[in-house]
Amino acid sequence: MHTPKLKLPLLTTHQAQKEVTHNEALTKLEFFVQPVVLSRTTVPDHPTEGDAVIVNQQLAYYFNGAWNYCDLFEGFECWIRDERVKVVLWGGEWQILYSIKAN
């Protein structure tokens, strides 16, 4: 079972290795709480732990040497570093909430 919006894994009664499920949930929260992504157009050739990007309306985050993907939902907000904009997913499209001009 998972939570409805963020799809965080839930512990079950008599579950073995609960720490694995718990750690997966914490990892997802790491990337969903105040998300900052490198880009929504480019995936780095040599990602480092903690990198995140938007790919095909999914949040892709690099953790434990692999890309992990999570479906996004209407109302999801994140900061896009390479564009210097805060966006929200609304009506299937990214809407710019605000931007910061380069100095």
N, C-alpha and C positions, 0 to 999 in steps of 0.2 A: 504494500500500500504506500501511497505517496500523498503529500499535501496537494490540494487542488490547484493552486496558482504556481508556486515555485517548483512543484514536483520533488519536494524534499522527501527522502525515504524515511518511513516511520518504523520504529521498532515494533516487533511483534512479541507476543507472549512466548516464552521458552525458546527464543531465537538464539542460535549459536553465533558467536563472533559479533556481538552487538556493537563492538567498537568500530568495525568496518562500516556498518550502516551509519553510525553516529559521525564518523569522520567524513563520509561522503556528504552528509547533510551540511556539516561545517564548511567543507570546501565550496559547495554551491553557494552558501550564504556569503562567503568571502567575495564572490564575484557578483552577487546580486545586490548587496547592500552598498549604496553609493558607487555604482559601477562607473568605471573609467575604461574606455577601450582605446586602443591605438588608432584604429581606423574602421571604417565601414566599407572600404574599397580594396584594401591591401592586407594580405596576410604576410607576416615577416618570414623570410627564408630561414632565419636562424632564431627562433623564438627563445625567450628565457622564461623561467618559472614565473608565473603570475601575469604573463601577457594575455590580453584579451582583445578580441575583434568581433565585429558583427559580420556574419556570413549568411546570406540567404535568409534573413529575418531570424537568425539564431545567434545566441551568444556563444562564441567559441572561446574557451579559456585553456591556456597551456599549463598543465599541472602533472607532476610525476612523469615528465618526459613524453606526454601525449596531449593531443588536442581533445577536449571534451566539449560536447555540444548540448545546449539547452534551448528548447523552443521559447520564444518570447511571446508576450501577451500585450493586448491593448492597454495602454497606460504606462508601459515600461519606459523609464527615462534613463538616459546615460550621457556622460560627457565624452565627446569624440575629440581626442587629443590633436590629431593632425589637422582637423578643421577648426578647432577652438570653438566648438558649439555644444550646447546642451540640447538634446533632442528628446522627443517623446514619440512612441509608436501609436498612431491614432488613425483609425480607418484603413489600416493596412499600409499606411505611408508614414515616413519619418517627417515630423513637423519640428521646425527649429523653434525652441523656446527662447534662447538668447545666444549671443555670440560675444566673443572678446576679441577686439582688434589687436593685431601684433603691434608692438612698440617700434 
